[in-house]
């Protein structure tokens, strides 16, 4: 791995189960499109990415610098060599270096959209293609993309968010006992990194074997109609755009089933991955639907109460004593004619 310091063990991460699950799913099926990790500073985003890298075959972690150019990322073609020798001379970029490892991008929300597009294209397809003046070169680029961001520093465009396979939101920890456990583990690692890692060596070996076995089992797992129906319902309820969410949810559920050593993908696997699939894709329309449903339920209850009692429901009475929805104008007083002065009384019969 890059860097002289050993990585903090993946199994030693504390209170990070959703993040660990998402990263392992992406490790089993990198074609899902990577993991976007959003959270404030100091929530172990980069620590988790480095820990994941050593679980993969090459143990390679490649970091994309914030100021990197497109050529540094995708590589370059020597067009003079093509004209001179008739052969394509390709200088690999970071995408080639990250093959079979982890490509880590910190503050991905601050990158130019063109770089994010190139990253997501390669992450989803497993291939990087460089084209210059009619000359092209392609190479394998099968890596796990891990992008991190602090939402306080800006958001990604919705079009780019949707192309990330999974998303996990991290929050500051306000549980004193959990904070103490995290700090104690970090201090122990900093004091004796190699000794700390030895304590987790067996767990690391187990996870490496689990990921390898899951990758091999992936093609054997299929989806029955019940799983397809559940995925469709969840995506419809979330009012997502397009069908990418359905595809990612199915692939993520399959990867999780493979990690579990299951013989089939179940609805339970879908439920476990749904949050990370829909978190960044959930459309505002589903919120409106919930509000509309709540309003309809309230109106129904009000009508039912009035029907049962024969009187208007006063539970939503306003300060002026009127009932109905807020925002409606109260009734205006109208003049009432004196009936006696308008219609003469009939004479009494003797």
Protein Blocks (a to p, Z undefined) as FASTA:
>chain_A
ZZjbdcddfklpghilmmmmmmmmmmmmmmnnpaaddddehilmmmmmmmmmmmpmnlpa
cdddfkbcfklmnopcdfklmmmnopacddddfklmmgoiacddehkllpcfklmmmmmm
mmmnopacddeehiacddddddcddddddfknopcdfklmmmpmbdcdddddfbfklmmm
mmmmmmmmmmmmmlmmmmmmmmmmmmmmmmmmmmmmmmmpccdfklmmmmmmmmmmnopg
hjklmmmmmmmmmmmmmmnopabdcfklmmmmmmmmmmmmocfklmmmmmmmmmmmmmmm
mmmmmmmnopacfklccfkopacjehiacddddddddfklmmccddddZZ
